[in-house]
């Protein structure tokens, strides 16, 4: 096995609801990801600085700073702009999807997520991002 395949992809989950955060973490850990967790956007920024995740899963409605503001902040910073962020929210509307895209989200998933496909979808986003970074 090559070194790149041996390294687990690191995913940061930013979700204020403990039950949802833990469920997503368990699903991704069972799928072979290394998982970091943050309960709000400010904790996420600290985790990103410490651990440089390969992908961020962010809720939209959170206290202090919502998911859209978090994504805009990350995309405006040279140290985090390259990290793909996917929005996961119960707020599924064309308006929210458009705002997520404008903020810089790589994908938008509505809750409840499909546990049978979600980990693989994240893997594809990580793979595409790494390929894109390699060509720059």
C-alpha positions in Angstrom: 0.0 0.0 0.0 1.4 3.4 -0.9 2.0 6.1 1.7 -0.9 8.2 0.4 -3.4 5.4 0.7 -2.1 4.5 4.2 -2.9 8.0 5.5 -6.4 8.4 6.6 -8.2 11.5 5.3 -8.9 14.0 8.1 -12.4 15.4 8.3 -13.5 18.2 10.7 -17.2 18.2 11.6 -18.5 21.6 12.7 -22.0 21.0 14.3 -23.6 22.5 17.3 -25.9 19.6 18.0 -24.0 17.0 20.0 -26.1 14.0 18.8 -25.7 15.0 15.1 -22.0 15.7 15.5 -21.4 12.4 17.2 -23.5 10.4 14.7 -21.5 12.0 11.8 -18.2 11.3 13.5 -19.1 7.6 14.1 -20.2 7.2 10.5 -17.0 8.7 9.1 -14.8 6.9 11.6 -16.4 3.6 10.6 -15.7 4.5 7.0 -12.0 5.0 7.7 -11.7 8.7 8.2 -9.8 10.4 11.0 -12.4 12.7 12.6 -12.1 16.0 14.4 -15.1 17.7 16.0 -16.0 21.3 16.8 -19.2 22.5 18.3 -19.1 26.0 16.7 -17.2 28.0 14.1 -14.7 29.6 16.5 -13.7 26.1 17.8 -13.5 25.0 14.2 -10.9 27.8 13.3 -8.8 26.6 16.2 -9.0 22.9 15.1 -8.1 23.9 11.5 -5.0 25.8 12.7 -3.9 22.8 14.9 -4.8 19.9 12.6 -5.2 21.0 8.9 -8.1 18.8 7.9 -8.6 17.5 4.3 -12.3 18.5 4.4 -14.7 20.3 6.6 -18.3 19.3 7.1 -20.2 22.4 8.4 -23.7 22.9 9.7 -25.3 26.2 8.5 -27.3 27.2 11.6 -24.9 27.6 14.5 -24.5 30.1 17.4 -21.9 32.8 17.3 -21.0 32.5 13.6 -23.2 30.6 11.1 -21.8 28.1 8.6 -21.9 30.6 5.7 -19.8 33.1 7.6 -17.3 30.3 8.6 -16.9 29.3 4.9 -16.4 32.9 3.8 -13.8 33.3 6.5 -12.0 30.1 5.6 -12.0 30.9 1.9 -10.6 34.4 2.5 -7.6 33.0 4.4 -4.6 31.7 2.4 -3.9 29.0 4.9 -7.4 27.5 4.7 -8.8 28.6 1.3 -7.7 25.2 -0.3 -9.8 23.1 2.2 -13.1 22.0 0.7 -16.1 22.7 2.9 -19.4 20.9 2.5 -22.6 22.2 4.0 -24.8 19.8 5.9 -28.1 21.3 7.0 -31.8 20.7 7.6 -32.4 24.0 5.7 -32.8 22.7 2.2 -34.0 25.4 -0.2 -32.7 26.9 -3.5 -31.8 30.0 -1.5 -29.6 28.2 0.9 -28.0 26.1 -1.8 -27.2 29.3 -3.7 -25.8 31.0 -0.6 -23.7 27.9 0.1 -22.2 28.0 -3.4 -21.6 31.7 -3.2 -19.8 31.3 0.1 -17.5 28.7 -1.4 -19.0 25.4 -0.3 -17.8 22.4 -2.4 -21.1 20.6 -1.9 -24.5 20.9 -0.1 -26.2 18.0 1.7 -29.5 18.2 3.4 -30.3 16.4 6.6 -30.9 13.6 7.1 -27.9 12.6 5.0 -27.8 9.2 3.2 -25.4 7.2 5.5 -24.8 4.6 2.7 -23.4 7.2 0.2 -22.2 10.2 2.3 -18.7 8.9 3.2 -17.9 8.0 -0.4 -19.2 11.4 -1.6 -16.8 13.1 0.8 -14.0 10.9 -0.4 -14.6 12.0 -4.0 -14.5 15.6 -3.0 -11.2 15.1 -1.1 -9.8 13.2 -4.1 -10.9 15.9 -6.6 -9.4 18.6 -4.3 -6.0 16.8 -4.0 -5.9 16.4 -7.8 -6.7 20.0 -8.3 -4.0 21.1 -5.9 -1.5 18.9 -7.5 -1.9 20.6 -10.9 -1.5 24.1 -9.4 
